[in-house]
Structure formats: C-alpha cells, structure tokens
Amino acid sequence: MVAHMLGAATIGNMAVKAGFTADEARTVVGIAMAESGGNITAINHNANGSYDFGLMQINSIHKDLYGSGNLFDPQFNLLIAHKIYVAAGNKFTPWVTYNNGKYKDKMPGSVDGGLIPNPANGIPDAAANAPDITNGIAGALSAVGNALNKQIGTAVGNAITVLVAIVLLILGVVILLRSQITGATPLGKVAKVAKAVG
C-alpha cells in the first residue's frame, strides 16, 4: 500500500475542523507525527493483539466509536481522536507518544515540527512561512513546488510544478509566434528575411 503523508499545517487545520482548539491542534500535530509520521494509512499491531490505524493510530479497542467508518480517512480519524480526547476528560493520555513525551519534538514550532499554526485559527502564519519568490519565474516555480511538496506530497507537487512550467512555456511560444507574425521583434525580421531569400 502506498503511504499517504500529511504535513503539519494540513493536520493542524484538519484537527481544528474535527473540534480541537488551535492550541490543542498543535499537540494533535505532534502526536500524529510521533504516532504515524503523518502517514494516513499507517497500521500497527500491538502486543496485546489490538491494532492501531491511520493518522492518529486509533486503537481497535475504540471500535464502538468508529464502527464501520474509514480510519484511513484523515478527517474521520481526527474526528474519532477528538471523541477519544473528550472521553478521556479533554486529555491526550490515551496516546502513548503523549505520555512518553515523544510528541513534543514533533509539535509545530519545534525543531522537527514544521509550520507554526496561527493560534487564532490554526492556519499557518503566512508571513512566517512565505516562500522567497524574489528570483523571478524560476524562483517562483521552485517556491510553488516546494510549498506543494510540503502540503500534498512530492509526486503531486512535482506534477503541478511541471504543469505550471508547461503553461508558462506555451505562453512564451505564443508570445514569440505573435511577435514573429507582426514583425515587432528581431525574430520577426529574421523570419521575413528568410522568407524573402527562400
């Protein structure tokens, strides 16, 4: 099965949609990254015979909460995680990585945690995470590609970057052809001379 990875900002935003506050969402991101590495299809078999599924590694002992729902759907997984959190008295103690502190290094704003959510709404602070696009089109394409890679994965990010590059290439060809037809550029003059000689 191909792993599907989510980044810190996506997980944080989804956690807020699932019912966690922005501050709680930072902890959720840390737990998710420590539990599954952001892999929405993660499965782990435990020594007691139970299984953990998806982004937040929801344990099979919570079958009564998720029923026949798809724990590999990250939004559903986070909704169930919120139910577990509430049932535990609004505490993250059902997650081992919370209890052993491993989530702390994965929280947004920590060394490994990635983007820092805006406490007002859980959305990444655009000013703190803005790509540097001061190097022209190449810099802009690189920044777009890097941002997409962080958010939706390398393969899709690369495909979108290539698509944007193709659109820009086509636009450049159209501009060149138009200028050749009108004779407004040296290329247009060269084409006229070549036509006259040929």
N, C-alpha and C positions, 0 to 999 in steps of 0.2 A: 504494500500500500504506500503511495506517495505521501510524504509528510507535507502538511499544510501549516505553515508557520505564520503567526501574527506578531506584529511588533507591539511595543509598549503603548504607543499612542492609541492604536486600534483597540487593544484590550481595555485600556482605561476608559475610552469612550463607550465601549460596549458594556462595561461594568456599571457606568452611570445609568445607561438605558435599562439595565437589569434591576436597578433600585439602590445601588450603593451610592453614597455621597462621593463627592470628588476626592475628599481626603481618604475615605475608605477605598476608593478605586486605586489609589497609589499602592496601598497594601495588597489589593487584589492582583495588581500587575506583578508585584514582587512574588506573590505566592504562585501565580500562574507560570511565571518564568522559571521559578525554582522547581515547581512540580512537573511541568511538561516541556519547558523550554519554549513555550508559545506554540507547541505542536497540537493542533486541534484534533488530531487522530491518534494521540498517544494512548497506549493501553499498557497497564502494568498488572502483573499477577502478584498478589500478596501471599505471604507465608501462611496466613490463616485461611486461604482458599478464596478470598474475595478478590475482586478486580477493581481497578481504578480506570476511569475513562475520560478522555478528552482534555481540554484546556486546563480545567481546574482539578483534574483527576478525581472526579466524583466517584466515590466508592459504591460498589454494588449493594452494600447494606442499606442504601437510601433508595432502593427500588420503589418503595411506596411513594416517594416524592416525584420521581421522574417517569414511572410507569413504562409505557412503550415509546416515550419520547427519544429523540435522537441526541445522545450526549456528544456526538461529534459535530453538532451544530453549535458553534461557539456561543451564540446568543442564548440558546436554550441551556447550555452548560452553565453559563453565568447566572441565568435565572434560578436554576437549581442550587447553585452555590449560594446565592442570596437567601434562598429558603433555608438552607443548612445553617448559614450565618445567623439568621433571625432565630431559628430553633435553638441555637446554642447561646441565646441571650445576647445577640449582637456581638459575638466574639468569633475570632478566626481559629479558635482552638481545635476544631475538627481537622485542620490541615497540619500534618507533621512538619512541613517546612516552616510553618509559622512558629510552632512550639520549639523547634531547634534553632530558630533564628536565621536559617539559610535564605529566607525571603528578603532580608534586609539589603543584601548585596545586589539584589535584582530590582529593587524599587526604583521608579523614575527619579532621577536626580542623584542616584548613587553611581559609582564608577561604571558598573556594567548595565545599569538600568535604562539607559536611553533618554528619551524625551521627558521633559518635566511638564506634567499637566498644569494647566491654569486652575488654581483652586476654585475659581468662580464657577467653572462649568466642565471641568475635566478635559477640555480640549487643549492640545499642546500650545504653548506660548509661541506664536508665530515669530515674534521678534527674536526670541532666543534661539529659534531653530531655523531661521530663514536661510535658504541656500544662497551662496555667493554667485550672482549672475552678472558680475561686472566684466567678465571676459568675453562678451559678445555671444554670438549664436552657439559656438562650441561650449562655452561655459554654461549657457542656459540649458542646452541639451544634456550636458553632464549633470547639472544640478537637478533637472527634472528626473533624469534616470536614477540618480541616487535617492531622491525622495520617494519615487515609486518603488524602488527596490526595498527600501525600509518598510514601506506600508503594505505592499501587496506581493512581495517576493521577487526574486531575481529574474526568473523566466518571464513573467508578465511585464515587469518593469522594463526589461531589455526589449521585449516585443513592442511596447508602446514607444520607447525611445527610437527604435528603428522606424516605426510608423511615422513619427513626427519628423525624423530626418528625411524620409521619402517625400513627405508632403512639402517640406522646405526645398528639396531638390527639384520637384515638379514645378514649384512656384518659380524657382530660379530659371528653369528651362523655358517656362512660359515668358518670363521677362526677356530672356535672351532672344527668343524667337520673335517676340513683338518688336524688339529694337532692331532686329535684322530686317524685318519687313518694312519698317518705317525709315530705315537708314539713319537712325538717330545716333548710332554708335560706330566706332571704327569697325566692329564686326559686320555691321550692315554695309559699310562702304567696301569692305573686302569682298563680301558676297556679290555686290554689284559689279565690281571689277572682274571677279572670277567668272561671272555670268557673261560679261561682255567679251572676255578673252575666249571663253569656251564656245 
